[in-house]
Amino acid sequence: MDGQTTDDGVRVGGDARQRFHDARGYGHPLDGNDVALSNVEAAHLLYRGDLNAVDGMDFRTFLADREPGFGARFLVYADLRDRGFYLAPDREPWWHDPGDGDFVVFPRGKGPGDGEVKHRVRVVDERTVVPSAGLADVVLAVVDEESEITYLDVTATEPAGETAFDPPTGVEGVLLETRVLVWDPPASLHDRGFYGQPLGGRAAEYDALQLSLLEAAYLAASGALGLGDGAGVEEIVERGRAVEGERFDRRLRVYRALRDRGMVPKTGFKFGADFRVYADVESVDDLGHSELLVRTLPVDHEFAPRDLSLDVRLAHGVRKRMVFALESASDDTIRWLAVSRLTP
């Protein structure tokens, strides 16, 4: 059986509708028994030997004659087919509700006519940057230099926790370089709110709590914390900016959003992230594992697939979920994206 090229794919006649579309989910029907195949579907049928040629081209010639990026899309298409999925190009007329991906993947046992989508897949090379704009509810199929495929599930999320703690008022602190020190702090501030880090060990003669600049700025803005020298949140924020520039403002907005959502963010330095986040804190004496790792990024950030894979692998290795907080300084909004490894 042979095919003929068209403006947007390959046309196959004979009994193609029954043989390819009805029985195996390839292409979309045309008049009579003809079927229109996308180029990647035609390449897969040539590869399997189900098509003899397309305009006289065998599989090797057809593959070499395609546009840049076609090879990676073919590898992903063939891999998903081998895993037992039917899939179609994410564009009309192959799919009636197109998005911005490369393929729509249907649940096992279902095809285009069932109207149910399991995954939307976007194919990227490991060296290709991925803009964050519009990136949500898609599976990134990353093809590395050795033609292996890593699937990353990217979903929009709304982090939320159940920590209920109202900080005590009238707490006094002193601004010292890159932290705020609270002498004789209310016990609940750390024990129940999980703010700060106690100073000293068992032999310490002084009871003090070290607050990060983020924690101090949040508490000062809420009216819970004051500085003994008459300074307030403005001075704390200025000190934070002096230490790390505009990144401090971005991290402070994300910290505030997480606290306001009933979660407890703590430093994620040991994990290479901005925060590790606890969803429900009742007492530091009975503290479970943090659920999330959060990295704060500007809203127009472009992801490198290599960095994404590294973050996700690390989060998975410490039993946490990787979340990116895409923060916009212009309108004070945050987009939350959760990314995880996927085995289709």
MOGIUR-V215148 format. One record per residue. N is the residue number from 1. D_CENTER is the distance of its C-alpha to the mean C-alpha in Angstrom with 2 decimals. Layout:
# MOGIUR-V215148
n: (N;N)
d_center: (D_CENTER;D_CENTER)
This chain:
# MOGIUR-V215148
n: (1;2;3;4;5;6;7;8;9;10;11;12;13;14;15;16;17;18;19;20;21;22;23;24;25;26;27;28;29;30;31;32;33;34;35;36;37;38;39;40;41;42;43;44;45;46;47;48;49;50;51;52;53;54;55;56;57;58;59;60;61;62;63;64;65;66;67;68;69;70;71;72;73;74;75;76;77;78;79;80;81;82;83;84;85;86;87;88;89;90;91;92;93;94;95;96;97;98;99;100;101;102;103;104;105;106;107;108;109;110;111;112;113;114;115;116;117;118;119;120;121;122;123;124;125;126;127;128;129;130;131;132;133;134;135;136;137;138;139;140;141;142;143;144;145;146;147;148;149;150;151;152;153;154;155;156;157;158;159;160;161;162;163;164;165;166;167;168;169;170;171;172;173;174;175;176;177;178;179;180;181;182;183;184;185;186;187;188;189;190;191;192;193;194;195;196;197;198;199;200;201;202;203;204;205;206;207;208;209;210;211;212;213;214;215;216;217;218;219;220;221;222;223;224;225;226;227;228;229;230;231;232;233;234;235;236;237;238;239;240;241;242;243;244;245;246;247;248;249;250;251;252;253;254;255;256;257;258;259;260;261;262;263;264;265;266;267;268;269;270;271;272;273;274;275;276;277;278;279;280;281;282;283;284;285;286;287;288;289;290;291;292;293;294;295;296;297;298;299;300;301;302;303;304;305;306;307;308;309;310;311;312;313;314;315;316;317;318;319;320;321;322;323;324;325;326;327;328;329;330;331;332;333;334;335;336;337;338;339;340;341;342;343;344)
d_center: (43.24;42.31;39.97;40.42;37.89;37.24;35.48;32.06;32.54;35.28;37.95;39.53;42.68;44.92;43.42;39.80;38.74;39.88;38.99;35.53;34.13;35.74;35.67;32.42;30.18;30.56;31.01;32.44;36.14;38.65;42.34;44.24;42.58;40.68;36.93;34.60;32.08;29.21;29.72;27.15;28.84;32.18;31.14;30.12;33.45;35.30;33.58;34.72;38.17;38.07;38.73;41.49;40.72;39.32;42.01;43.50;40.33;39.35;35.83;36.09;37.46;35.09;32.01;33.44;34.19;30.67;28.49;26.01;22.81;24.75;25.04;21.32;21.07;24.17;22.85;19.82;22.21;24.75;22.41;21.25;24.92;25.98;23.71;25.70;23.61;25.04;22.90;23.76;22.81;20.61;23.54;26.98;29.37;27.43;25.11;26.35;23.12;21.29;17.82;16.31;15.42;17.95;18.71;18.80;19.26;21.68;22.22;24.75;28.19;27.21;27.29;27.07;29.97;28.37;25.84;23.01;19.61;17.55;14.76;14.24;13.75;13.32;15.13;14.62;16.84;15.72;17.50;16.01;13.86;11.18;11.71;9.17;11.93;11.64;8.19;7.47;8.93;9.23;9.52;9.60;12.91;13.48;17.25;18.57;22.06;23.70;22.36;20.30;17.14;13.85;11.66;7.88;6.93;4.23;6.08;7.62;9.15;12.26;12.95;16.66;19.30;23.02;24.47;27.64;29.37;31.45;32.30;36.05;37.60;39.95;38.06;39.37;37.62;38.48;36.26;36.52;34.72;31.00;31.35;33.43;35.98;37.21;40.62;41.61;38.35;38.25;37.22;34.75;32.64;31.30;32.30;30.70;28.39;27.15;27.81;28.91;30.45;34.17;36.39;38.61;39.49;42.31;45.01;43.73;46.37;44.02;41.41;38.56;34.83;32.61;29.93;27.22;27.46;24.35;25.99;29.30;28.13;26.55;29.73;32.00;30.41;30.91;34.52;34.37;34.93;37.58;38.70;42.32;43.15;42.35;38.98;35.95;32.32;33.06;34.39;31.48;28.98;31.28;31.35;27.55;27.49;30.26;28.30;24.92;25.35;23.02;20.11;22.05;21.95;18.19;17.84;20.68;19.19;16.03;18.49;20.70;18.13;17.17;20.92;21.79;19.47;21.48;19.30;20.52;18.57;20.27;19.84;17.20;19.36;20.26;16.71;15.92;13.77;15.11;15.45;15.82;16.13;18.78;18.88;22.65;25.20;28.87;30.38;29.42;32.09;30.10;26.56;24.03;20.89;18.04;15.20;12.19;11.42;10.42;10.35;11.90;11.78;13.96;12.99;14.11;12.15;11.92;9.58;11.80;10.80;13.03;11.36;7.90;10.16;12.15;9.79;8.58;12.29;13.60;11.82;13.03;16.36;16.98;16.00;13.15;9.67;7.07;6.11;6.16;9.29;10.26;13.97;16.85;20.20;22.21;21.63;20.08;17.09;13.55;10.45;8.02;4.35;3.96;3.15;6.88;9.85;11.83;15.55;16.80)
